[in-house]
Amino acid sequence: MKRIRTLCLFAVTALTLTASLGSVSASASQFVSESVSTDYAGSIGGENHLIVFGSSWTHCNPQFSASPGGKALKPLETDEVSGSCLFGGEFPMKWGSCQLIFHPGSEVSAGKFNGSFDIGPSGCGSITLESSSCAWTVPAQTGLKASFTNEGTGSKRTIKVKAEATGIKYTRSKKTCGEGTHTNGTWSGFWMLKGTVAGSQVGVYVGKGINALYMDGEVSAEEANQPRFASLYQPASISGGVAKNHVFKYWGSLSVTCTSAQLTSTMAEATTDLSVNASYSGCTGPMGLPTTVTMNSCSYVFHVANALPLYTGSTDIACSKAGDAIEFIAKGTKDGGTVCTLSFPAQTIGTASYESVFESENAHVLAEVVGSGVKSTRTGSPLCGAAVSETGTFSGGFALYEVE
């Protein structure tokens, strides 16, 4: 998880979207902080943790820290785990390259969540515990039971993380305690998870999911500060739909209008150029004919300019295969045969303005595109217009969301 710039969440009246937008999947629970740049620390709550390996056992005090960045996290992965154990004397708890990875799961009552933790990532090696008489290794594994309970209020909020794991896989390697690999280990105990920024405590809690795609940055000579699309999670999965009918007017008054589209994209990091795939439905072509759309290798690319007014730019049709175009195929109302095909090749289709719409703690981007001089060709019936046009226009709105 990479650090992102601070999200200032404030009330903005959301535009009413068309029914074509469809549903955007709700997020699972997440670790939420008052600040993007929170450092997390997990300390032992109460007594040391009890880790049982069949007929042998040890008390341990694993503690951890994490500085992942981000206002909301799913999951929370530690940066460092340390501690020691007691069994006939004190010995270190060696984590090697393994970490703890916490998943808050689902809410079972107000402020309490049943989830899990992992020892990972996969292939990280093993936790090694060795006393004078016993030695255990615990390999990477997932789905170990845990619960997460919010405690406190305001900036004093913390999370009680209770390990309740059973079925832990481990290997014993000293005859005193028995040898062999087993899957009957247990781990019980709890941590208090606390957040700080520059040494001062900030509230952290488990809450409902937050997703946010938004515009960030300012006009700047430094590329890292320039206007761009940004997201709460990186990489981000993006979905969306039509916020304002997409109207391709290609010759005179003849046009194609689409009321619905499924938009998808992925974004590895904040970017000034966002490529978006589209799958259209609900399109009507010339003479009111039902029209299907074939995107071929084409997609839309939204560019954000490093200029005023802020959060403006342009939108292209871009095709990965030479000669491809977006094809609008008008069908006959009686036999369903093709009446004509209108093709819009790779080109800039208009100027774009981008707006961040904040709703509670979620955010999405509305992109409105308007352009002229749009090029197209027509095959099939001349009733659909000129064979070649360079005087077309485009207008339409795109709603883009970060999703699970």
C-alpha positions in Angstrom: 0.0 0.0 0.0 1.5 3.3 -1.0 1.1 6.7 0.7 -1.3 9.1 -0.9 -1.9 12.8 -0.4 -4.3 13.8 2.3 -8.0 13.4 1.4 -10.0 16.4 2.5 -13.5 15.0 2.8 -16.2 17.7 2.6 -19.8 17.9 1.6 -20.5 18.4 -2.1 -23.9 18.0 -3.7 -23.8 14.9 -5.8 -25.2 15.1 -9.3 -28.1 12.7 -10.1 -26.8 9.9 -12.3 -28.9 8.0 -14.8 -30.1 4.6 -14.0 -27.4 3.2 -16.2 -24.8 3.7 -13.6 -25.9 0.5 -11.8 -24.7 -0.6 -8.4 -21.1 -0.3 -7.2 -20.1 -3.0 -4.9 -20.0 -2.2 -1.2 -16.7 -2.4 0.6 -15.8 -4.8 3.4 -14.8 -3.5 6.8 -11.4 -1.8 6.9 -8.9 -0.3 9.3 -9.6 3.5 9.4 -7.5 6.3 10.7 -8.0 10.0 11.3 -4.9 10.6 9.2 -3.3 9.4 6.0 0.2 9.2 7.5 -0.6 7.1 10.6 2.0 4.9 12.2 0.4 1.8 13.8 1.7 -0.1 16.9 0.4 -3.2 18.5 1.4 -3.9 22.1 0.5 -6.8 24.3 -2.8 -6.2 26.2 -2.9 -7.9 29.6 -1.0 -11.1 29.9 1.5 -12.6 27.4 0.0 -14.6 24.6 -0.3 -18.3 25.1 0.9 -20.4 22.1 0.2 -24.2 22.5 2.0 -26.8 20.4 0.2 -30.0 21.3 1.6 -31.1 24.7 4.0 -28.2 24.9 3.4 -24.5 25.2 5.0 -21.1 25.7 4.1 -17.6 26.7 5.1 -14.9 24.2 4.9 -11.1 23.9 4.9 -10.4 20.1 4.7 -6.7 19.4 4.5 -5.0 16.0 4.6 -1.8 14.1 3.3 -0.7 10.7 3.5 2.5 8.7 1.6 1.6 5.6 0.1 5.0 4.7 -3.5 5.5 3.6 -6.6 6.6 5.4 -8.1 3.2 5.2 -6.4 -0.2 5.0 -7.5 -3.7 3.9 -5.6 -5.5 5.2 -3.1 -4.2 7.7 0.3 -5.7 7.2 3.1 -5.1 9.8 6.5 -3.8 9.0 8.3 -5.4 11.9 7.4 -8.0 14.6 9.5 -8.6 17.6 9.3 -10.2 21.1 10.4 -13.0 23.2 8.9 -16.2 24.8 9.2 -18.1 28.1 9.7 -21.8 28.4 12.3 -22.9 30.9 13.9 -19.5 30.4 13.5 -16.5 28.0 14.3 -16.8 24.3 13.7 -14.7 21.2 10.8 -15.0 18.9 12.5 -15.0 15.5 10.2 -13.9 12.7 12.7 -14.0 9.8 11.0 -12.3 6.8 7.5 -13.1 8.1 4.9 -10.5 9.2 1.5 -10.4 10.7 -1.4 -9.5 8.3 -4.7 -8.6 9.8 -8.1 -8.9 8.1 -11.0 -7.2 10.1 -13.7 -9.3 8.5 -17.4 -8.6 9.1 -19.2 -6.8 11.9 -21.1 -9.1 14.3 -22.2 -6.5 16.8 -21.7 -2.8 17.3 -18.0 -2.1 17.0 -17.0 -5.8 17.0 -15.7 -7.6 14.0 -14.9 -11.3 13.4 -11.9 -11.6 11.1 -8.5 -13.3 10.8 -4.8 -12.9 10.7 -2.1 -14.4 8.6 1.5 -15.3 9.1 2.9 -14.2 5.7 3.3 -13.4 3.0 3.3 -16.9 1.4 6.8 -18.2 1.2 8.2 -15.9 3.9 9.8 -18.8 5.8 8.9 -19.5 9.4 8.6 -18.1 12.9 11.4 -19.9 14.9 11.1 -20.5 18.7 13.9 -22.4 20.4 14.3 -22.9 24.1 16.9 -25.0 25.8 14.7 -28.1 25.6 12.2 -27.4 22.8 12.2 -26.0 19.3 9.2 -25.1 17.1 8.9 -23.6 13.7 5.6 -22.0 12.5 5.4 -21.6 8.7 3.4 -19.0 6.7 -0.4 -19.7 6.9 -3.6 -17.8 6.5 -7.1 -17.6 8.1 -6.1 -17.7 11.7 -9.1 -16.6 13.8 -9.2 -13.2 15.4 -11.7 -10.6 16.5 -11.4 -6.8 16.4 -13.2 -4.5 18.8 -13.3 -0.7 18.7 -12.5 1.0 22.0 -12.4 4.6 23.2 -13.6 7.8 21.4 -12.1 10.5 19.2 -8.4 10.7 19.0 -8.1 8.1 21.8 -9.8 5.4 19.8 -7.9 2.1 19.7 -8.6 -1.4 18.4 -8.5 -4.5 20.6 -7.2 -7.4 18.4 -7.8 -10.8 20.0 -6.1 -13.8 18.6 -8.3 -16.9 18.9 -6.5 -19.2 16.5 -6.7 -23.0 16.3 -5.4 -25.5 13.9 -2.0 -23.9 13.6 0.5 -25.8 11.6 4.0 -26.2 13.2 7.0 -28.5 13.4 8.8 -29.7 16.6 12.4 -30.6 16.2 13.8 -31.6 19.7 13.1 -35.0 21.1 12.4 -33.6 24.6 9.1 -32.1 23.3 8.5 -34.6 20.6 9.3 -34.3 16.9 7.2 -34.0 13.8 4.8 -31.7 12.0 1.3 -31.1 13.4 -1.8 -29.0 12.8 -3.2 -28.7 16.3 -1.5 -25.5 17.5 -3.4 -22.7 19.2 -2.7 -19.0 19.8 -4.6 -16.9 22.3 -4.1 -13.4 23.6 -4.7 -9.8 22.5 -3.0 -6.7 21.3 -4.0 -3.1 21.6 -3.6 -1.4 18.3 -2.8 2.3 18.5 -2.2 5.0 15.9 0.1 8.0 16.1 1.3 10.8 13.8 4.6 12.4 14.7 4.3 10.9 18.1 0.8 12.2 18.9 -2.0 9.7 19.2 -4.8 9.7 16.5 -7.9 7.7 16.5 -8.0 4.3 14.7 -10.9 2.0 14.4 -12.5 -0.7 12.2 -15.3 0.7 10.2 -17.3 0.2 7.1 -15.4 0.3 3.8 -14.3 3.5 2.2 -13.6 3.8 -1.5 -12.4 7.0 -3.2 -11.4 8.0 -6.7 -10.8 11.7 -6.8 -8.8 14.6 -8.4 -5.7 15.7 -6.7 -2.7 18.0 -7.3 -2.2 21.5 -8.5 -0.5 23.3 -11.4 3.2 22.8 -10.7 6.5 22.4 -12.4 7.1 19.3 -10.4 5.5 16.3 -12.0 4.6 14.6 -8.7 2.5 17.5 -7.6 0.6 18.1 -10.9 -3.2 17.5 -11.4 -4.1 13.8 -11.7 -6.5 11.1 -10.9 -5.8 9.7 -7.4 -7.3 6.8 -5.3 -7.5 5.7 -1.7 -6.1 2.3 -2.6 -3.2 1.6 -5.0 -3.5 -0.3 -7.2 -7.2 0.7 -7.7 -10.0 -1.1 -9.5 -12.3 1.3 -11.2 -15.9 0.9 -12.4 -18.6 3.3 -13.5 -21.2 4.2 -16.0 -23.0 6.9 -18.0 -23.6 10.1 -15.9 -25.0 12.0 -18.9 -26.1 10.5 -22.2 -23.3 9.8 -24.7 -24.2 11.5 -27.9 -22.2 10.9 -31.1 -23.5 13.4 -33.7 -21.6 12.4 -36.8 -23.3 14.2 -39.7 -25.9 17.0 -39.7 -28.5 16.1 -37.2 -27.9 12.3 -37.4 -26.5 10.9 -34.2 -26.1 7.9 -32.0 -27.2 8.2 -28.3 -26.2 5.7 -25.6 -27.9 5.8 -22.2 -25.9 3.0 -20.5 -22.4 1.7 -20.3 -20.3 -0.4 -18.0 -16.9 1.3 -17.5 -13.9 -0.5 -16.1 -10.3 0.3 -15.5 -7.3 -0.3 -13.2 -4.9 2.3 -11.9 -1.5 1.3 -10.5 -0.8 4.7 -9.0 -2.0 8.3 -9.3 -1.9 9.2 -12.9 -2.5 12.1 -15.4 -3.7 9.6 -18.1 -6.5 7.1 -17.3 -7.5 4.5 -19.8 -11.1 3.3 -19.5 -12.8 0.4 -21.2 -16.5 0.6 -22.1 -19.3 -1.8 -22.8 -22.3 0.0 -24.2 -26.0 -0.9 -24.1 -29.2 1.1 -24.6 -28.0 2.8 -27.8 -30.2 4.3 -30.5 -28.8 5.2 -33.9 -30.0 7.1 -37.0 -33.7 7.1 -37.7 -34.3 5.7 -34.2 -32.8 2.3 -35.1 -31.6 0.1 -32.3 -27.8 0.1 -32.3 -25.1 -2.2 -30.9 -21.6 -1.1 -30.2 -18.3 -3.0 -30.8 -15.3 -1.4 -29.1 -12.8 -3.7 -30.9 -9.4 -2.8 -29.3 -10.5 0.8 -28.5 -11.0 2.5 -25.2 -11.3 6.0 -23.8 -8.2 7.8 -22.4 -8.8 10.7 -20.1 -5.9 13.2 -19.8 -5.5 15.8 -17.1 -3.7 19.0 -18.0 -1.2 20.8 -15.9 -3.0 24.0 -16.5 -5.8 26.3 -15.3 -8.7 25.9 -14.9 -7.8 23.1 -12.6 -8.9 19.5 -13.4 -9.5 19.9 -17.1 -7.9 18.2 -20.0 -9.0 16.1 -23.0 -10.4 12.7 -23.9 -9.2 10.4 -26.7 -10.4 7.3 -28.4 -7.3 5.1 -28.4 -7.0 1.7 -30.1 -4.3 -0.8 -29.5 -4.6 -2.3 -33.0 -4.0 -0.1 -36.0 -7.1 0.6 -38.1 -9.5 -0.3 -35.4 -12.4 2.0 -34.5 -15.5 2.1 -32.2 -18.3 0.7 -34.4 -22.0 1.6 -34.0 -24.1 -0.9 -35.9 -27.6 0.2 -36.6 -30.1 -2.7 -37.0 -33.3 -3.0 -38.9 -36.4 -3.1 -36.7 -38.0 -5.9 -38.7 -35.3 -8.4 -39.6 -32.5 -7.3 -37.3 -30.1 -7.0 -40.2 -27.4 -4.4 -40.4 -28.6 -1.1 -41.9 -25.3 0.7 -41.5 -22.2 0.9 -39.5 -20.7 4.1 -38.1 -17.0 3.9 -37.3 -15.1 6.4 -35.0 -11.4 5.8 -35.2 -8.6 6.8 -32.8 -8.7 10.6 -32.2 -9.3 13.3 -29.6 -13.0 13.6 -29.2 -13.2 16.6 -26.9 -12.2 18.7 -23.9 -12.9 17.3 -20.5 -13.6 18.7 -17.1 -13.3 16.6 -14.0 -15.1 17.0 -10.7 -14.6 15.1 -7.4 -17.9 14.2 -5.8 -17.7 13.5 -2.0 -20.4 11.5 -0.3 -19.8 10.8 3.4 -16.3 9.3 3.3 -16.5 8.0 -0.3 -15.7 9.9 -3.4 -16.0 9.4 -7.2 -15.1 11.4 -10.3 -17.5 12.9 -12.8 -15.9 13.6 -16.2 -17.8 15.7 -18.7 -16.6 15.7 -22.3 -17.6 18.0 -25.1 -15.9 18.1 -28.5 -16.3 19.0 -32.2 -14.5 18.1 -35.4 -15.0 14.4 -34.6 -14.1 12.1 -37.5 -16.2 9.1 -38.6 -17.0 6.9 -41.6 -20.2 5.2 -42.6 -20.8 1.9 -44.5 -24.1 0.6 -45.5 -27.3 2.6 -46.3 -26.7 6.2 -47.4 -29.8 7.1 -45.3 -27.4 7.0 -42.3 -25.5 10.0 -43.6 -22.3 10.8 -45.5 -19.7 8.1 -46.1 -17.1 10.3 -44.5 -17.5 13.0 -41.9 -15.0 15.3 -40.1 -17.6 17.7 -38.6 -19.1 15.4 -35.9 -19.5 16.3 -32.2 -19.4 14.3 -29.0 -21.0 15.1 -25.6 -21.4 12.9 -22.6 -20.7 12.4 -18.9 -18.7 9.5 -17.3 -19.0 8.5 -13.6 -15.9 6.7 -12.3 -15.7 4.9 -8.9 -13.1 3.0 -7.1 -14.4 -0.4 -6.2 -13.4 -3.6 -4.4 
